[in-house]
Amino acid sequence: MRLRPYYGKSDYKFVEEWVKDKRVHALWSAGRLPCPLAREALEEFLERDAAEWGGCAYTATQEDGTPIGFFCYSVNAQDNAGFLKFILLDPELRGKGYGVRMIRLALEYAFEITGAEIVRLNVFHVNEAALGCYRKAGFAAESVTEAAFVYGEEKWDRICMAVSKDVKCGTGVLQNSI
C-alpha cells in the first residue's frame, strides 16, 4: 500500500463509489458535505480545509496505483498535533486489515514527516468497525461528546481518539478506555 496526494480528476469517482448510501455518507462526513456527494462540493471543502487548517487530502493505493482509501490530514505546528478526518476505505476491502494499514501509514507520515507528537480523529460510537480499526492502529479514546450528531431518529456520540508518538513507539500512556 502507498499514500499519495488526492487527485480529484481521477480519484473522485472512487470516493463517490465508496459513499454508497446516506448512512455511510453521514458516518463519513458528519453532514459537512451534501448528500449525494458532488465533486464540486468536495473540492470546495478541500480548498477551505487547506486554507483554514492546512489540511491535505490523500489517497491510499494498491501497489499498482489503484485507489483503495481516502483521508484528510492537517497538523497544527504550534502544538504539534495532527488530525485525521474524512477517512474512507473501499467497502470491498473492509475487515481485511487494509484500514489499519492505511491508518498506520498516515501515522508514520504524521509522526515522521510532519513532526506531530499526537494525532487525533473523531468517530461516531455507532461506527463499530471504524472504532475497531482505529484501536488496532493504536488509537485510544480521549473524550466523548454525547448526542453530537443526529441521524434520523438516532443520536450519535462523537468519540475523540488519539495516539501519541510515544504510544506508536510502544512507550505511551494512553489507554483504550472506551
C-alpha positions, -999 to 999 in steps of 0.1 A, spaced: 0 0 0 11 35 -8 -1 70 1 -1 99 -24 -19 132 -28 -56 130 -37 -61 138 -74 -97 150 -78 -99 144 -115 -91 107 -113 -98 98 -76 -132 114 -71 -150 86 -89 -137 61 -63 -147 83 -33 -182 87 -48 -185 50 -53 -174 42 -17 -200 65 -2 -229 43 -13 -258 54 9 -270 81 32 -259 64 64 -223 58 51 -223 94 39 -233 106 74 -208 84 91 -181 97 68 -189 134 65 -210 142 96 -232 163 74 -204 186 63 -209 177 26 -241 175 6 -257 141 1 -255 128 -25 -218 137 -28 -209 161 -55 -173 166 -68 -175 204 -68 -187 203 -31 -158 180 -21 -133 202 -40 -146 234 -23 -145 217 11 -109 206 5 -99 241 -6 -115 256 26 -98 229 48 -64 237 32 -69 275 37 -83 273 73 -64 243 88 -36 235 64 -54 202 55 -44 180 26 -63 151 11 -46 118 5 -53 86 -15 -42 52 -4 -34 29 -33 -26 -7 -40 9 -12 -53 -4 -10 -89 -18 25 -82 -55 16 -78 -71 38 -52 -84 19 -21 -88 47 5 -90 84 12 -84 107 42 -76 142 50 -48 152 74 -37 185 89 -11 194 116 -11 223 140 25 233 141 21 253 172 12 223 194 25 196 171 -10 179 170 -22 162 138 -57 155 129 -72 128 106 -106 132 91 -129 120 63 -114 86 65 -128 62 39 -119 28 26 -132 8 -4 -161 -13 12 -148 -44 -6 -116 -42 14 -131 -35 49 -124 -61 76 -93 -74 58 -66 -52 75 -64 -25 48 -79 2 70 -54 -5 98 -25 -4 73 -38 29 58 -41 45 92 -6 33 103 9 47 71 -9 80 78 5 79 114 40 72 100 37 103 78 22 124 107 50 115 132 80 112 109 73 138 82 51 165 98 66 162 133 33 156 151 36 145 187 0 134 189 -27 126 162 -64 128 168 -95 118 150 -133 117 156 -155 88 151 -192 81 159 -199 54 185 -222 36 161 -193 31 137 -180 -1 154 -159 -13 125 -140 21 124 -136 21 162 -120 -14 160 -98 -3 131 -85 28 150 -79 8 182 -59 -17 162 -39 11 147 -30 24 183 -57 50 190 -74 53 223 -105 73 234 -97 107 248 -132 121 252 -169 116 243 -194 142 232 -229 127 237 -255 132 211 -231 152 189 -249 143 156 -285 134 148 -291 109 120 -329 103 115 -341 92 149 -307 83 162 -283 104 183 -247 96 177 -220 102 203 -187 115 189 -156 99 203 -123 118 200 -95 93 198 -58 100 199 -24 83 196 8 99 207 42 94 191 53 76 223 23 51 220 31 44 184 67 36 196 53 14 223 61 36 253 29 57 257 4 61 284 -30 64 266 -54 36 275 -81 21 254 -108 30 279 -139 32 257 
